[in-house]
Structures are given as C-alpha cells and as structure tokens.
Amino acid sequence: MTPVKESAAVHGHPTYCAVILQLKEVIHVKPEVEKVLESIRPHLQADGGDVELVDVEGGVVKVRLLGACGGCPMATMTLKGGIEAALKERIPAVERVESV
C-alpha cells in the first residue's frame, strides 16, 4: 500500500487527510489566538474599542474590530501593526489577519 502524501490533492481539491490536518491545526491554533487577543484587548479597550475572533482558516485569522476601533482611521494600523504582528510573533502558523 502506497502512503498518501498529506498535501496531495485530487482535481484541485485537498485530500481527506489534508483536510483533517487543517482542522487539527485550527483546533490547536484557535485557543492560542484567543490568548493573544486577550493580551491585546485591554489596550484596545482603553481607547474605546475591542476585537472579536470570528474564525481561523488555515493561517488566516479573521477578526472584527468593535467599538471605536471599527470606524477609526487608524484601524488598518491597529490590525496590521498591532494585532497581526502580535499573533505572528507568538503563533508561527498565523500568516495574516483580516478584518471582516
């Protein structure tokens, strides 16, 4: 029996094994992302804002900026320079952060 490569795909679709590995990574990464967001949250709340974790898809963390952060002209800086930088520094599996 030939072993199936974890990254193999059939007609552009990931194999069952690849999907299971992605799910395991999300299950492992999501609590870590929550911990990092909890450490950032007081800084955002001090300015009348907050952040909510929406989802983790592969290496992409999807968040929603709330309160004053939601409409702030510096929201992109907060997202990329603050939240994304902290997550990438502490969790190597994080590739980027998106606001939804």
Secondary structure, 3 states (H helix, E strand, C coil): CCCCCCCCEECCEECHHHHHHHHHHHHHHHHHHHHHHHHHHHHHHHCCEEEEEEEEECCEEEEEEEECCCCCCCHHHHHHHHHHHHHHHHCCCCCEEEEC
